[in-house]
Amino acid sequence: MKLATLRTPDGNVAVRVDGDTGIELGVTDVGQLLAMPEWDARVHAADGPRHAIAEADFAPVVPAPGKILCVGLNYRNHIREMGRDLPEYPTLFAKFTPALIGAYDPIVLPAVSDAMDWEAELAVVIGRAVRHGSAEEARAAIAGYAVLNDVTARDWQNRTPQWLQGKTFEGTTPFGPYLVTPDEAGEGLAIGCDVDGEQMQDSDTADLVFDPVELIRYISTILTLSPGDVIATGTPGGVGHARDPKRYLRDGAVLTTRIEGLGECRNPCRSEKP
């Protein structure tokens, strides 16, 4: 099944998406839904007010995750283009809620950066608490998947060995439009992004070094993953920073991020206003 968080004149609503219709679930967003016991039964039983998806205003699918954990250097082709060796362990960093935007919202290009780069990513959304998870428990903890772009200020990322400062500028990270449950999403998904219609990234999630189950097992050894938490699983090759000459996002550009079966985010880029 497919879930979304929509903005309406009366506030946010979580919906089940059936074709071209969103059916309200009686909660304000998908994160609130996932925190409920037996949330999937609630979704199947929902028969609330309807919204036309074609006219919908999409919020980030989980607007305020408790944790946003990101993985660097996790596609073999991206690791090669960056001139690095395959990692023994996942490279982890964090992102914070103010970075998130909806699937069609403008990306804010911060005035202090001249090197905003694209990173198409598969996002994993947690649906049940897991700590020290086995492979089976890790798989069962996955509520679904979504499209995310970890738009990165490369100049700020590379100021120090720690990446956080380049990864969580406010209003830079498209996330959505849907959460698609594992039974519908499948595996080995085509992933990529375009800038102004020109293909920049084109890969497959089968190229991941650490897949979603491995990541949940690893991260849940460190801390409890809770419903609504998000793991951004890393980006494939084709980023602007690895090109010769380097290419970055500019005011007026349109970044389209897509994953097979999960939909796409289409975001215009706007320079930050003083």
Secondary structure in CASP SS format (residue, H / E / C, confidence):
PFRMAT SS
TARGET T0000
AUTHOR 0000-0000-0000
METHOD secondary structure of the structure
MODEL  1
M C 1.00
K E 1.00
L E 1.00
A E 1.00
T E 1.00
L E 1.00
R E 1.00
T E 1.00
P C 1.00
D C 1.00
G E 1.00
N E 1.00
V E 1.00
A E 1.00
V E 1.00
R E 1.00
V E 1.00
D E 1.00
G C 1.00
D C 1.00
T E 1.00
G E 1.00
I E 1.00
E E 1.00
L C 1.00
G C 1.00
V C 1.00
T C 1.00
D C 1.00
V H 1.00
G H 1.00
Q H 1.00
L H 1.00
L H 1.00
A C 1.00
M C 1.00
P C 1.00
E C 1.00
W H 1.00
D H 1.00
A H 1.00
R H 1.00
V H 1.00
H H 1.00
A H 1.00
A C 1.00
D C 1.00
G C 1.00
P C 1.00
R E 1.00
H E 1.00
A E 1.00
I H 1.00
A H 1.00
E H 1.00
A C 1.00
D E 1.00
F E 1.00
A C 1.00
P C 1.00
V C 1.00
V C 1.00
P C 1.00
A C 1.00
P C 1.00
G C 1.00
K C 1.00
I E 1.00
L E 1.00
C E 1.00
V E 1.00
G E 1.00
L C 1.00
N C 1.00
Y E 1.00
R H 1.00
N H 1.00
H H 1.00
I H 1.00
R H 1.00
E H 1.00
M C 1.00
G C 1.00
R C 1.00
D C 1.00
L C 1.00
P C 1.00
E C 1.00
Y C 1.00
P C 1.00
T E 1.00
L E 1.00
F E 1.00
A E 1.00
K E 1.00
F C 1.00
T H 1.00
P H 1.00
A H 1.00
L E 1.00
I E 1.00
G C 1.00
A C 1.00
Y C 1.00
D C 1.00
P C 1.00
I E 1.00
V E 1.00
L E 1.00
P C 1.00
A C 1.00
V C 1.00
S C 1.00
D C 1.00
A C 1.00
M E 1.00
D E 1.00
W C 1.00
E C 1.00
A E 1.00
E E 1.00
L E 1.00
A E 1.00
V E 1.00
V E 1.00
I E 1.00
G C 1.00
R C 1.00
A C 1.00
V E 1.00
R C 1.00
H C 1.00
G C 1.00
S C 1.00
A H 1.00
E H 1.00
E H 1.00
A H 1.00
R H 1.00
A H 1.00
A C 1.00
I E 1.00
A E 1.00
G E 1.00
Y E 1.00
A E 1.00
V E 1.00
L E 1.00
N E 1.00
D C 1.00
V C 1.00
T E 1.00
A E 1.00
R H 1.00
D H 1.00
W H 1.00
Q H 1.00
N C 1.00
R C 1.00
T C 1.00
P C 1.00
Q C 1.00
W C 1.00
L H 1.00
Q H 1.00
G H 1.00
K H 1.00
T C 1.00
F C 1.00
E C 1.00
G C 1.00
T C 1.00
T E 1.00
P E 1.00
F E 1.00
G E 1.00
P E 1.00
Y E 1.00
L E 1.00
V E 1.00
T C 1.00
P H 1.00
D H 1.00
E H 1.00
A H 1.00
G C 1.00
E C 1.00
G C 1.00
L C 1.00
A E 1.00
I E 1.00
G E 1.00
C E 1.00
D E 1.00
V E 1.00
D C 1.00
G C 1.00
E E 1.00
Q E 1.00
M E 1.00
Q E 1.00
D E 1.00
S E 1.00
D E 1.00
T H 1.00
A H 1.00
D H 1.00
L E 1.00
V C 1.00
F C 1.00
D C 1.00
P H 1.00
V H 1.00
E H 1.00
L H 1.00
I H 1.00
R H 1.00
Y H 1.00
I H 1.00
S H 1.00
T H 1.00
I H 1.00
L C 1.00
T C 1.00
L E 1.00
S C 1.00
P C 1.00
G C 1.00
D C 1.00
V E 1.00
I E 1.00
A E 1.00
T C 1.00
G C 1.00
T C 1.00
P C 1.00
G C 1.00
G C 1.00
V C 1.00
G H 1.00
H H 1.00
A H 1.00
R C 1.00
D C 1.00
P C 1.00
K C 1.00
R C 1.00
Y C 1.00
L C 1.00
R C 1.00
D C 1.00
G C 1.00
A C 1.00
V E 1.00
L E 1.00
T E 1.00
T E 1.00
R E 1.00
I E 1.00
E C 1.00
G C 1.00
L C 1.00
G E 1.00
E E 1.00
C E 1.00
R E 1.00
N E 1.00
P E 1.00
C E 1.00
R E 1.00
S E 1.00
E C 1.00
K C 1.00
P C 1.00
END
